[in-house]
């Protein structure tokens, strides 16, 4: 699936375990969407047009289930969340990197949703070998509140917070495995 943005929508994005691909994504109005395919989202590291964002969520409520975010080279994370409520379950974030400067953070998830407290969740996800040039090798939380539960963080790297970095945001890690992060 190609990278995309969601703006002022309430949607559910679901992948299946069969590995089918979604070639095109369309949205209109304020409809509730369920996408039943496309388990892998990736960008080419040398494509400057497509490397600004992976999946960019703005002013929305989004549920993402059973997707792989693999090898994305972005400025604001493979999954960039702004002023939104997200629910991410059974997803894998593998070998994602941030481009550019040390201000770029959260190679897998960059979460910035001030004013949204006790709503967003990340459950049963795998974060492996993500690298940020800034803070938060896998996840950076700079506003709002997020609960990360039953997830694994393995081999992620950043200047600060190899696995998860909280700066201006809050949250909790519940029953997570964190190993070999720098």
CORQUIFEN-V142277 format. One record per backbone hydrogen bond with DSSP energy under -0.5 kcal/mol. NH is the residue of the N-H (numbers start at 1). CO is the residue of the C=O. E is the energy in kcal/mol with one decimal. If there is no record, write none. Layout:
<<NH;CO;E> <NH;CO;E>>
This chain:
<<4;54;-0.8> <6;56;-3.0> <8;58;-2.2> <11;9;-0.5> <11;61;-1.6> <12;33;-3.0> <13;63;-3.5> <14;12;-0.6> <14;35;-1.6> <15;65;-2.6> <19;16;-0.9> <23;21;-0.6> <31;28;-1.2> <33;31;-0.6> <35;12;-1.0> <36;34;-0.6> <37;14;-1.2> <37;35;-0.6> <39;20;-1.4> <41;68;-3.0> <42;1;-0.9> <47;44;-1.9> <48;46;-0.9> <51;47;-0.5> <52;49;-0.5> <54;77;-1.0> <55;78;-3.1> <56;4;-2.3> <56;54;-0.6> <57;55;-0.6> <57;80;-3.5> <58;6;-2.8> <58;56;-0.5> <59;82;-1.9> <61;9;-2.0> <62;85;-2.4> <63;11;-2.0> <64;87;-2.7> <65;13;-2.9> <66;89;-2.3> <68;39;-3.3> <69;92;-3.5> <70;41;-2.0> <70;68;-0.7> <71;94;-2.6> <74;72;-0.6> <74;97;-2.3> <75;52;-1.7> <76;52;-1.0> <78;107;-2.1> <79;108;-2.1> <80;55;-2.8> <81;79;-0.5> <81;110;-3.2> <82;57;-3.0> <82;80;-0.5> <83;112;-2.3> <85;60;-2.1> <86;84;-0.5> <87;62;-2.0> <88;121;-2.6> <89;64;-2.7> <90;123;-1.9> <92;67;-2.1> <93;126;-3.2> <94;69;-2.4> <94;92;-0.5> <95;128;-2.2> <97;72;-2.9> <98;131;-1.6> <99;74;-2.4> <104;101;-1.3> <106;135;-1.4> <106;136;-1.0> <107;136;-1.0> <107;137;-0.6> <108;138;-1.6> <109;138;-2.5> <110;79;-2.4> <111;109;-0.6> <111;140;-3.1> <112;81;-2.7> <112;110;-0.5> <113;143;-2.4> <116;113;-1.8> <117;115;-0.8> <119;145;-0.6> <120;145;-0.9> <121;86;-2.2> <122;147;-2.5> <123;88;-3.1> <124;149;-2.0> <126;91;-2.2> <127;152;-2.7> <128;93;-2.6> <128;126;-0.5> <129;154;-2.1> <131;96;-2.7> <132;157;-2.6> <134;104;-0.8> <136;160;-2.9> <137;161;-2.1> <138;163;-0.9> <139;163;-2.2> <140;109;-2.3> <141;165;-3.1> <142;111;-2.6> <142;140;-0.6> <143;111;-0.7> <144;168;-0.5> <145;116;-1.7> <146;170;-1.5> <147;120;-2.1> <148;146;-0.5> <148;172;-2.9> <149;122;-2.9> <149;147;-0.5> <150;174;-2.4> <152;125;-2.1> <153;177;-3.0> <154;127;-2.8> <155;179;-1.6> <157;130;-2.6> <159;134;-2.7> <160;134;-0.5> <165;139;-2.1> <167;141;-3.2> <167;165;-0.5> <169;141;-0.8> <170;144;-3.2> <172;146;-1.5> <174;148;-2.8> <174;172;-0.5> <177;151;-2.3> <178;176;-0.5> <179;153;-2.8> <182;156;-2.5>>
